[in-house]
Amino acid sequence: MTNVESLLKLYYLNTYKLSFDYAIPMLPMDFSLRQYVYLRNMEFIPFADYLVADNEKVQDVLYSVGADILFRFEKFLILNNTFKMGVRAAYNGGSLSDRVGMKEPYSFRFVAGVDF
C-alpha cells in the first residue's frame, strides 16, 4: 500500500483503484563503457491510474495518465543491479486534485530506480 492510499483510508470509508502500465522495450543499444556502464536499452512505459474514494457524504475521483521514457542500465558505476533513469510526463486531474488545491495538472519529472 502506498502512502497516498494509506492517507486516503483515514478520510474515506472505501477506495477503489484501477491501474495500467506496460513497459515497451525500444532501441536495443547494448552499449558499454569499459566495466563502469552497460546500457541495455530504452523503455517506453505508458500508464493510467483511476481512483474513486467515497464515504457517506462525498465521492471523489483522482486520475492520471502519462508515460515514462527510461534508460535501462545493467551496470552503472558501482551498481550491479538493473538501474533505470529517465523522465516522466503526466496529466493529473479529478475532484480530489481540486480539493487539495493542485494548480497545475501537468507534471514533468526525473525518475530513477534500482531493481534488487
N, C-alpha and C positions, 0 to 999 in steps of 0.2 A: 504494500500500500504506500502510495506517495504521500508527501507532506500535505499537498493540496487536498487529497482525498481524506486524510485524517482531519484536517481543518473543517472540511465541509460536513463531516459526520457530527461535528459539535453543534452545528446550526440547523441541519436538515435531518429529518427522520429517514428519508430514503434518497439514495443517489444511484443513478444508472449511467453507465459509461460504455460507449462503443468506440473502438479504436481500429484504425487500419494503417499499416505501413508495410512497405515492400522494398527490399534492397535490390537494386538492379546493378550488377557489376558492369562497368564500362571501361574502355581504354585499358586493356591489359598491358601494363608497362614493363614489369619485371626489370626495374632499374636498380642498380646497386652502386653505392659509393664506398668502395672498399668494404671493410667489415662494420662500418658505422651505420649505414642506412640501406634498407632494402624496401623499395616502393613496389608494392604488388599491383595495385590497380586503383581506379577511381570508382566510387559508388554514387549512384543517384537514388535517393530514398524519398519518394513521395509519402505523405502521411495525412490523415484526417482523424480528428477526435470530436466526439459529440457527447456532452454530459448533461443530464437532467437531474436537478436536485429539487426536492419538494418537502414541505411539511404541511401542517394543517391549514396554514394561511396563504402560502405563496409557493409558486413554482418558478424556478429559474433555469435558464439554459446557458451553457457555455460551449463554444465550439472553436476549433482551429483547423486550418488547412495550410499546407505548405510543402516544402521539400528541403532535404539536406543534400549537399554535394560534399562528399568526403574523400580524402586520400587515405588509402589503407596501406600502412607500413607493417611488414612482418618483423622488422628490426628497426629500431630508431634509437640511436646513440646507445644508452645502457639498457633500454627496454628490449627484452627478447620476446615479449608477447605481442599480439596484434594491437597496434596503436592506430587510431583513426583521428583525423582532424580535418576541419573544413568550415563551411558556413551553412547557416540555416536561414531561410526566408519563410515567414509565416504571416497569416492573417488570422486575427483572433476577434471573436465577437460574441454576441448573445446578451441577454438581460443581466446575467451575473457580472459580465465585464463592465456594463454600465453602472451597476450597483456599487462596484468597488472603485469607480472613477477612472477607468482606463481611458486615456485621452487619445492615444494613437493606436489604431488597430493593427498596423503593420509593424513587424519586427525583423531585424536582420542581426544575426549574432554569430560569433565564433563558437564552434563546438569542438570538443575533443573527448576521447575516451580510450580506455585500455580494456581489452578482454583478458580475463585471468582464467 
